[in-house]
Amino acid sequence: MLLYLYSMEPPFYSDLYQACRSVDIFKVHTLGPFARALFELLKQCEYSERRRDDALLQGVKEGHEGPYGYFSQAFLAFRGANMPKQAVNEW
């Protein structure tokens, strides 16, 4: 549920990112609990990932000399929005 909220519109990720970058204390009461829950979730994921036998190596551990440098064995995720065909055609 946390990751779903993080990725949905309106963009929680953008608000959270801006609040963290600007150290906006006025948003602590609204975004603070969400940020803490997301932190705990990702911390547990990191712990679980270290215990796997088939985990991908991080680019830093594999080195920068591969074809993709430090992005070796990385996954990229792209965000998108549904656009009506007319808007695409106009663009």
C-alpha positions as CSV (number, residue, x, y, z in Angstrom):
1,M,0.0,0.0,0.0
2,L,2.9,2.4,0.8
3,L,4.5,1.9,-2.6
4,Y,1.2,2.3,-4.3
5,L,0.6,5.6,-2.6
6,Y,4.1,6.7,-3.4
7,S,3.6,6.1,-7.1
8,M,0.1,7.4,-7.6
9,E,-1.2,10.8,-8.6
10,P,-1.3,13.4,-7.0
11,P,2.4,12.9,-6.8
12,F,3.3,12.0,-3.2
13,Y,6.8,11.3,-4.2
14,S,7.3,14.9,-5.5
15,D,5.8,16.4,-2.3
16,L,7.9,14.1,-0.1
17,Y,11.1,14.8,-2.1
18,Q,10.6,18.6,-2.0
19,A,9.8,18.5,1.7
20,C,13.0,16.5,2.4
21,R,15.2,18.6,0.2
22,S,14.0,21.9,1.7
23,V,13.7,20.6,5.3
24,D,10.1,21.9,5.4
25,I,9.1,21.4,9.0
26,F,5.5,22.4,8.3
27,K,5.0,19.1,6.4
28,V,6.4,16.9,9.1
29,H,2.9,16.2,10.6
30,T,1.4,15.2,7.2
31,L,4.3,13.6,5.3
32,G,6.5,12.6,8.2
33,P,4.7,9.4,9.2
34,F,4.5,8.3,5.5
35,A,8.2,8.9,5.1
36,R,9.0,6.9,8.2
37,A,6.9,4.0,7.2
38,L,8.5,4.0,3.7
39,F,11.9,4.1,5.3
40,E,11.1,1.1,7.5
41,L,9.7,-0.8,4.5
42,L,12.8,-0.2,2.4
43,K,15.1,-1.0,5.3
44,Q,13.5,-4.4,5.7
45,C,13.8,-5.0,1.9
46,E,17.5,-4.3,2.1
47,Y,17.9,-6.7,4.9
48,S,16.0,-9.4,3.0
49,E,18.0,-8.7,-0.2
50,R,21.3,-9.3,1.6
51,R,20.2,-12.8,2.6
52,R,19.3,-13.9,-0.9
53,D,21.6,-16.2,-2.8
54,D,20.4,-15.0,-6.2
55,A,20.5,-11.2,-5.5
56,L,21.8,-8.9,-8.2
57,L,25.1,-7.2,-7.5
58,Q,25.1,-3.5,-7.0
59,G,26.8,-1.5,-9.7
60,V,29.3,-0.2,-7.2
61,K,30.3,-3.8,-6.2
62,E,30.5,-5.0,-9.8
63,G,32.5,-2.0,-10.9
64,H,32.3,0.8,-13.4
65,E,34.1,-1.1,-16.2
66,G,31.0,-2.9,-17.5
67,P,29.0,-1.8,-20.6
68,Y,26.6,0.2,-18.3
69,G,29.1,1.4,-15.7
70,Y,27.6,1.7,-12.2
71,F,24.2,1.0,-13.7
72,S,25.1,-2.7,-14.4
73,Q,22.4,-5.0,-13.1
74,A,20.0,-2.1,-12.4
75,F,16.3,-1.7,-13.2
76,L,14.9,1.5,-14.5
77,A,11.3,2.4,-13.9
78,F,9.6,5.1,-15.9
79,R,6.5,7.0,-14.8
80,G,3.9,7.8,-17.3
81,A,0.4,9.3,-17.6
82,N,-2.5,8.1,-19.8
83,M,-3.0,10.6,-22.6
84,P,-5.9,10.8,-24.9
85,K,-5.1,10.0,-28.5
86,Q,-5.9,13.5,-29.6
87,A,-3.4,15.0,-27.1
88,V,-0.7,12.6,-28.5
89,N,-1.5,13.6,-32.1
90,E,-1.4,17.3,-31.2
91,W,2.0,16.8,-29.6
